[in-house]
Amino acid sequence: MADYASDVLVETQWVEDHLDDDSIRIVEVDENPGLYAEAHIPGAIGFDWKTDLQDQVKRDFLGPEEFGALFGGRGISNDHTIVLYGDRNNWFAAYTYWYLKYYGHHNVKLMNGPREKWIAEGRATSTDVPRYEATTFQAQPGDESIRAKRDEVAAALEDGRSLVDVRSPQEFSGELIAMAGYEQEGAQRGGHIPGAKSVPWAQAVTEDGTFKSADELRELYTSKGVLGASDEVIAYCRIGERSAHTWFVLHELLGEANVKNYDGSWTEWGNLVNVPVEKGA
């Protein structure tokens, strides 16, 4: 991992070697929450991104007190190293990583590869739900240096900050407004934020879901005009989970200091009145 800017990845073998380490809490967060019940890493805690990690009234994530109560109630303290993984090449695992960083928990790692890699390697799985004793998890005030909101995105159109759209080319062009099965997270308009560069999130990983080398990643984002064009980058997707994955690549693996995730993303921008939208590739 020496070629990455930060020591934030752990390999599947490392996870297996630390299954009985009580200083570590392994957490699975899937796009499909039902997968956790079918099989998970022994001792892993499962979070449902819709019902656990999101406010159930307004479209936003949990406040710091609710976030702290959630993690503490599942037996995760500020002293634990949290290791995250999930399906879809770690979409929501990366989102939860960003979420933890936002609330000031820096002792967190991402498994290099999704749950599918763990299973394909023939490693042990379980259907038992662990019951850890409740503890205290203190969330810090939100770190706005890694989160962009709509007013800042609008300002970026004027001051030249780099925007990277990490959705599929069809979503970027406006050909596809809502992904199949995600209509509730769609928008009134298709297209992309003017000036945004299209770099689908999956271009950052290899066939087994592990991350490409630092040199390959830097070449990718430099060649697409994301890096080198400005001192700050804002990533977005549909609801912020795929862009959190790209935020992880740019900020954590490549060490770019000024990278933000616009978690409102296209579901917000594509529904706003009187904001600019572009169509086409």
C-alpha positions in Angstrom: 0.0 0.0 0.0 3.1 2.2 0.1 2.2 3.9 -3.2 -0.9 5.4 -1.7 -0.9 8.7 0.2 -2.5 7.2 3.3 -2.6 3.9 5.1 -6.4 3.5 4.7 -6.8 0.1 3.0 -6.6 -3.4 4.5 -6.4 -6.6 2.5 -8.8 -9.5 3.0 -6.0 -11.5 4.6 -5.4 -8.7 7.1 -9.1 -8.8 8.0 -9.1 -12.5 8.4 -6.0 -12.2 10.7 -7.9 -9.7 12.9 -11.3 -11.4 13.3 -10.7 -11.9 17.0 -9.1 -8.5 17.7 -11.5 -6.7 20.1 -9.9 -3.4 19.2 -11.5 -3.7 15.7 -15.1 -3.5 14.6 -15.9 -4.8 11.2 -18.9 -3.2 9.5 -20.8 -4.2 6.4 -22.8 -1.7 4.5 -24.5 -2.9 1.3 -26.5 -1.3 -1.5 -28.7 -4.4 -1.0 -29.1 -4.7 2.8 -30.5 -8.2 2.5 -27.1 -9.6 1.6 -25.8 -9.2 5.2 -28.4 -11.8 6.4 -27.3 -14.3 3.8 -23.6 -14.2 4.7 -21.1 -11.8 6.2 -17.7 -11.7 7.7 -17.8 -13.4 11.1 -18.4 -10.7 13.8 -19.3 -8.0 11.3 -21.9 -5.5 12.2 -24.5 -4.8 9.5 -25.9 -1.3 8.8 -28.8 -0.6 6.5 -27.9 2.6 4.7 -31.6 3.5 4.2 -33.0 2.8 7.7 -29.9 3.2 9.9 -27.8 5.8 8.3 -30.4 8.2 6.9 -32.9 10.6 8.6 -36.3 9.0 8.2 -38.2 12.3 7.8 -36.0 14.7 5.8 -33.6 13.8 3.0 -30.3 14.1 5.0 -28.1 12.0 7.0 -28.2 11.7 10.8 -27.2 14.5 13.1 -24.1 14.0 15.3 -26.1 12.8 18.4 -28.1 10.3 16.4 -25.0 9.1 14.6 -23.1 8.6 17.9 -26.1 6.8 19.4 -26.3 4.4 16.4 -22.6 3.4 16.5 -22.4 3.3 20.3 -25.5 1.3 20.5 -24.0 -1.4 18.2 -20.9 -1.6 20.4 -18.6 0.7 18.5 -16.6 3.3 20.5 -14.2 6.0 19.5 -11.3 3.8 20.5 -12.2 1.1 17.9 -10.6 0.8 14.5 -13.6 0.5 12.1 -13.0 -1.7 9.0 -15.7 -1.2 6.3 -16.7 -3.3 3.4 -19.8 -4.0 1.3 -21.3 -5.0 -2.1 -21.1 -3.0 -5.3 -17.3 -2.7 -5.0 -17.8 -0.9 -1.7 -20.2 1.9 -2.8 -21.8 2.3 0.6 -18.8 1.2 2.5 -16.9 4.2 1.0 -19.9 6.4 1.8 -19.9 5.3 5.4 -16.1 5.9 5.5 -16.7 9.5 4.3 -19.6 9.8 6.8 -17.3 8.7 9.7 -14.6 11.1 8.6 -17.2 13.9 8.5 -18.1 13.3 12.1 -14.5 13.2 13.2 -13.7 9.4 13.5 -10.4 9.0 11.7 -9.5 5.5 12.9 -11.2 3.9 10.0 -10.1 1.6 7.1 -11.7 0.3 3.9 -11.2 -3.3 2.9 -9.5 -3.5 -0.5 -12.2 -5.3 -2.3 -15.9 -5.9 -1.7 -17.8 -8.7 0.0 -17.8 -10.6 -3.3 -14.0 -10.8 -3.1 -14.1 -12.2 0.4 -16.6 -14.9 -0.6 -14.8 -15.7 -3.9 -11.6 -16.4 -1.9 -13.4 -19.0 0.1 -13.0 -17.2 3.4 -15.3 -17.9 6.4 -18.7 -16.3 6.5 -21.5 -16.3 9.1 -25.2 -15.6 9.5 -24.9 -14.9 13.2 -25.6 -11.3 14.2 -23.0 -10.2 16.8 -24.2 -8.6 20.0 -21.6 -6.3 21.4 -22.1 -4.4 24.6 -23.3 -0.8 24.1 -20.7 1.8 24.5 -20.1 5.5 23.9 -19.3 7.0 20.5 -18.9 10.7 20.4 -19.4 12.3 17.0 -17.6 15.6 16.5 -19.2 18.6 14.7 -19.4 18.0 10.9 -16.3 18.6 8.9 -17.5 20.9 6.2 -14.1 20.8 4.5 -15.1 17.4 2.9 -18.8 18.1 2.2 -20.2 20.3 -0.5 -23.7 21.7 -0.5 -25.7 23.1 -3.4 -24.7 26.8 -2.9 -21.1 25.9 -3.0 -21.6 23.8 -6.1 -23.3 26.8 -7.8 -20.4 29.0 -6.8 -18.0 26.5 -8.3 -19.5 27.2 -11.7 -18.2 30.7 -11.4 -14.8 30.3 -9.8 -13.5 27.3 -11.9 -13.3 24.6 -9.3 -13.2 21.1 -10.8 -16.5 19.1 -10.8 -16.4 15.4 -11.5 -19.6 13.4 -12.3 -19.0 9.8 -11.4 -22.3 8.4 -12.7 -22.6 6.3 -15.9 -22.1 7.9 -19.3 -25.9 7.5 -19.9 -26.7 9.4 -16.7 -24.2 12.1 -17.5 -25.5 12.7 -21.0 -29.1 12.9 -19.8 -30.1 9.8 -21.8 -31.0 8.1 -18.5 -32.7 10.1 -15.8 -33.4 7.4 -13.2 -31.6 4.1 -12.8 -33.9 1.1 -13.0 -35.2 0.4 -9.5 -34.1 3.8 -8.2 -37.0 6.0 -9.4 -37.5 7.4 -5.9 -34.0 8.9 -6.2 -34.5 10.3 -9.7 -34.7 13.9 -10.9 -37.1 15.9 -13.1 -34.2 16.7 -15.5 -31.5 14.6 -17.0 -28.0 15.8 -17.8 -25.1 17.0 -15.7 -23.8 20.1 -14.0 -22.1 22.4 -16.6 -18.4 21.9 -16.9 -18.3 18.7 -15.0 -15.9 16.0 -16.2 -17.3 12.5 -16.7 -15.2 9.8 -14.9 -17.4 6.9 -13.9 -16.5 5.7 -10.4 -15.8 2.1 -11.5 -12.8 3.2 -13.6 -10.9 3.4 -10.3 -11.1 -0.3 -9.6 -9.9 -3.5 -11.1 -12.0 -6.5 -12.1 -12.1 -7.9 -8.5 -13.0 -4.6 -7.0 -9.6 -3.7 -5.6 -8.2 -0.3 -6.3 -5.9 0.5 -9.2 -2.4 1.7 -8.3 -1.8 5.2 -7.3 0.0 5.9 -10.6 -2.9 4.5 -12.6 -5.4 6.5 -10.6 -3.5 9.8 -10.9 -3.1 9.3 -14.7 -6.9 8.6 -14.9 -8.0 11.7 -13.2 -5.3 13.9 -14.6 -6.0 12.8 -18.2 -9.7 13.6 -17.8 -9.0 17.1 -16.5 -10.1 16.5 -12.9 -6.7 17.0 -11.4 -4.5 19.9 -12.3 -7.2 22.2 -13.4 -7.9 23.8 -10.0 -7.0 23.5 -6.4 -10.3 22.0 -5.4 -12.5 19.1 -6.6 -16.2 18.4 -6.0 -17.5 15.0 -6.8 -21.1 14.1 -7.3 -23.3 11.2 -8.5 -27.0 10.5 -7.9 -27.3 10.4 -4.1 -23.7 10.7 -2.9 -22.6 7.1 -2.5 -20.6 6.6 -5.7 -19.1 10.0 -5.4 -18.0 9.1 -1.8 -16.1 6.3 -3.5 -14.4 8.8 -5.8 -13.8 11.1 -2.9 -12.0 8.3 -1.2 -9.8 7.7 -4.2 -8.9 11.4 -4.6 -8.6 12.5 -1.0 -7.4 9.3 0.8 -5.5 7.3 -1.8 -4.0 10.2 -3.9 -3.7 12.7 -1.0 -5.5 15.6 -2.8 -6.2 18.0 0.1 -9.2 19.8 -1.2 -11.8 17.3 -2.3 -15.5 17.4 -1.3 -18.4 15.1 -1.8 -21.6 16.7 -2.9 -24.0 14.2 -1.3 -27.1 16.1 -2.5 -25.8 15.1 -5.9 -28.1 14.8 -9.0 -31.2 14.0 -7.1 -31.0 17.5 -5.6 -29.5 19.4 -8.6 -31.8 17.8 -11.2 -34.8 18.9 -9.2 -33.8 22.5 -8.4 -35.5 25.4 -10.1 -33.5 27.8 -12.2 -30.1 26.0 -12.1 -28.0 25.3 -15.2 -28.0 21.9 -16.7 -26.1 20.5 -19.7 -26.9 17.5 -21.8 -24.8 15.4 -24.0 -21.4 13.9 -23.6 
